Amino acid sequence: MDTEKSSSSSFEDLTNAEDTKDIRKVAAEAAAGDGVPPSELATDKEPAKEQEDSDSDSDILGNKQLIKRTIKKAPEDAIKALRGDLVTLNFTGKLDNGKVVDEGVGFQCHVGDYEIAQGVDMVLPMLQVGEVAQIIVDPRFGYGDLGLKKENESEYTIPPDAKLTYEVELVDAKTEDFADLKAFEIRRNYGTRKKERANFYYKRLQYNTAIYLYKRALDYLDTRDGDPDAEFDKEDLELSNSDTQILLDDRLIVYNNLAMTQIKIAAYDAALESVEHVLRCQPNNSKALYRKGRILEGKADTQGAIKLLQKVATLEPDNRSVQSDLARLFIKARREEHNEKEMYQKMLGQAKKMEQKTATRQKQPLVDNSKLKLLGYLMGSILIGVAGVAIYRYKY
């Protein structure tokens, strides 16, 4: 089973599972705050108007944590990137001491998909093709207090709490047509890239961002296109059987990872839906069964969780983690059973007490009536005796 990481991070998460923040809107508001009317921002693939010189140095958020400085202006007829556009960048990222710690030439990413440092991603919609800008990124929008390490290495590539200064050139920006996304190689490449970036954020405990990227991966790994102009809602792509199977296998991996991430934020209904996608195709997928067991436990169905983990234990008899979880669940089930019995006993005890009180109240009037009758008899006898004495004295 997966080994869960427990390190903390201050890396800022501006995305949640249900409401993804529009990065372009952030850029528009920031630019408007610097005296540029939103109407002058390029919202379509039209030439953007040349900005005023004051825009060469912009405090994007107004708190000095994200600053853009124009090094080289773009041509007058240059276009801006839109959210979701595929952009090509040349960039270098440096520490305060001038050491280059992040760089790319001809680097491609989709705007708003967090495939580059978050602060840079936020500024991309403010750049025009051909523009070169310096972007100063506070740790909050860089790599936080976790920093960045290469896999299986102990030394930091980017130290914790490091301020980064990027020089970014926007080489190209284009909105991809659905016809461009029908090739197997492109779909798998994009889907894999999104999945790996989602894994990156999962390890940093940025679960909402990871969920967003796993869903983006699923969009590309689908074997049907999403062309809104298609005759039907979604049409099957013309893929070979082997290519279709590869995309399906990749989707199942992503669904499994998505379910685990949703479990982390206690979104159990959504996680159950994700894991069922896997189990419909692979009923004996041990990871999916294990995660469904975690979901049922989260939904307070301990017995259901035990049954699933027992099945996993038969599939992976040497998995100590599953055995440990099963032992814990058995103890939990016994505790729940004991607590349930105690609760029923208390309920029954209270019910008996109520019955006794009710019976006592019903009998109480009978006792009172008998006392009144006895008192009546006594009073009657006394009156008769007094009357007899009076009559006797009167006669004699």
Secondary structure, 3 states (H helix, E strand, C coil): CCCCCCCCCCCCCCECCCCECCHHHHHHHHHHHCCCCHHHCCCCCCCCCCCCHHHHEEECCCCCCEEEEEEECCCCCCCECCCCCEEEEEEEEECCCCCEEEEEEEEEEECCCCCCCHHHHHHHHHCECCCEEEEEECHHHCCHHHCEECCCCCCEEECCCCCEEEEEEEEEEECCCHHHHCCHHHHHHHHHHHHHHHHHHHHCCCHHHHHHHHHHHHHHCCCECCCCCCCCCCCECCCCHHHHHHHHHHHHHHHHHHHHHHHHCCCHHHHHHHHHHHHHHCCCCHHHHHHHHHHHHHCCCHHHHHHHHHHHHHHCCCCHHHHHHHHHHHHHHHHHHHHHHHHHHHHHHHHHHHHHHHHHHHHHHHHHHHHHHHHHHHHHHHHHHHHHHHHHHHHC
